[in-house]
């Protein structure tokens, strides 16, 4: 088949699919009105149902619009064109011809229902382009059930099923937000030919994203991309890929495997088409992983008799080859890609331990996070592994080997374990194994000493030390009675980190960089949540120690007092400029700005005394797409798309609709979306404001020390007898933070008076001390 014929085939396919959805959607809607007693949600499930519905409309004397007859004519014409092309290439499908016959029969029933005064249109459908809509725009919005034009409340975007085709051109393979014109969708179980291009294009998109991930993990292996960022991107691609596939094969991968085989046969005879989408490799790989999981028990038993999977040294399962080495497709004589097969079997065999017993990271995942909605598992593949074990009885390997080899029931029990795994499990194991492969072979050079789990353990140890230090600071320097709950939460977080750091897990699954990177992301997410409260940058309130310290330094530095620059404090002011200072390091009105930003208004005080209360800071947190996506289990939506494109996150329906319109006019390929996501998240690690890896604990400790020094200075100054605290306060950190408001008041009112400023000269050198601020 020439390239021109290939293009004609694709255009004709897309055109008939569009027109078929058009008239079938109308028929279903009219049928529900004509036969209200039929509560079947899908009156057209198979090809023969089309004729039955047409006859029902004939009996009810439903008037048929000319546009529907035009769509039906158009569908017959284009389906016949596709059938002829397939026939000429030797890939004819009998169901295709049968479908055309049913459409012609339907046309004969519906044509007399058109008003006699009307003239039948030609096969062109007004307003419908011959190019189909984007079938794979999983970021599309679902229509609101009861849309109120005046409703401006926040909404949560969800992914939608394949919508009926809107009359709008949209390039296939682009991420497009759109509102479907009609919610009625019709997919026929026996119209197999319709899915040839759908499945091939779907896997083509998956392969493009998979290749992109391989490059991300190469960068992670050589140290130019943080491991948790590579894992975050992998989880996003995995869940996005599952959204694409679930629209076609929501239950198991059995149907997908069948279509992969059919498409492979077709592409084998059509090299021009295959060259354009790299199709055969994608299908073969999916089929091999599918069969490895489906027959996992038989394959495992065959290898286990040699003792290979009974060894405790899990490094024996490592994939030891250049990742550029092609996957070896299973052959009829039993040969297969043994390294990939062993990786699949090791994960499936040993994952029952992860499923039945407590996972090392589980205590971190269930850590209480105040009002924040609890995030799900840091391992997206875990859900599919759990589902696998729920569906299959997996006795321990040793128990199975106690059965005699001569037992006549042995072969039967082995074969009985064959079942159709989910498509998500197939794709997930493929990603888990191949990302491990490329991580150990960056740029084609083996590095067996590179282990992502070692990096995860190191992060847990560092974070545990930081949490322990801040816990002691809270106990020693703040009013312990007011912070009992905080101390308990910090102790729990410390214990969860300690459990993880001391757990001995050498399994292939835990050492896989996707798993270990996901654990690192979970630690960072939990540390950000607790650290934001300590730093007073938390939704719902937090300690005001850090904001007060920064406002104090900024006032002393930028007022006429002219405190000498302290680099670490300048760095902190710039780090939190967006939220603690609302974008501007002010040089005037220090007191009013401090009160408004940190507390939302003035504090309670008298002329002779400062009233100490545990006032909560209302400073909002720094925005982090890395942490926010963890909180919603990596689900993609309009907020995600807006943020990776540098836009403000939408909060109302009107803003959502604006994104819908813009994305429809400027669609983005999925690989472009992931590249933008990578750059956005990478900036949160290596940019000027590394918000995803801020060590809030170290910043908190530093600011407490500053305020303690500030309190001591007050005790040694002329203000000691002039300042009284109600009730009396002995802790220097609390005295220091209580004095910030008064000091800012004095700076504003008397900063230009030498006599007043002279009292604060001894602040100039030693109350601010520096520490490292990032993990």
Secondary structure, DSSP 8 states (H G I E B T S, - for coil): --HHHHHHHHHHHHHHHHHHHHHHHHHHHHHHHH-TT---S-S--SHHHHHHHHHHHHHTT----HHHHHHHHHHHHHHHHHHHHHHHTT---HHHHHHHHHHHHHHHHHHTTS-TTS----S--TT--SS---TT-TT-----TT--TT----------------SS---TTEE-----S-------TT-GGGHHHHHHHHHHHHHHHHHHHHHHHHHHHHTSS-HHHHHHHHHHHHHHHHHHHHTT-SS-SHHHHHHHHHHHHHHHT-HHHHHHHTHHHHHHHHHHHHHHHHTHHHHHHHHHTTTGGG-S-GGGG---S-TTS------TTS---HHHHHHHHHHHHHHHHHHHS--TTHHHHT---TTS-----S-TTHHHHHHHHHHS----HHHHHTS-TT-THHHHHHHTT-----HHHHHHHHHHHHHHHHHHSGGG---TT--HHHHHHHHHHHHHHHHHHHHHHHHHHS-GGGGHHHHHHHHHHHHHHHHHHH-----HHHHSHHHHHHHHHHHHHHHHHHHHHHTT--TT-B-SHHHHHHHHHHHHHHSTT-----HHHHHHHHHTHHHHSTT---SS-HHHHHIIIIISS---B-SSEEE-----B-------HHHHHHHTTT---HHHHHHHTT-----SHHHHHHHHHHHHHS-EEHHHHHHHHHHHHHHHHHSSS-GGGB-HHHHHHHHHHHHHHHHHHHHTSTTTTT-EEES----HHHHHHHHHHHHHHHHHHHTT-HHHHGGGGGGTTTS------B-
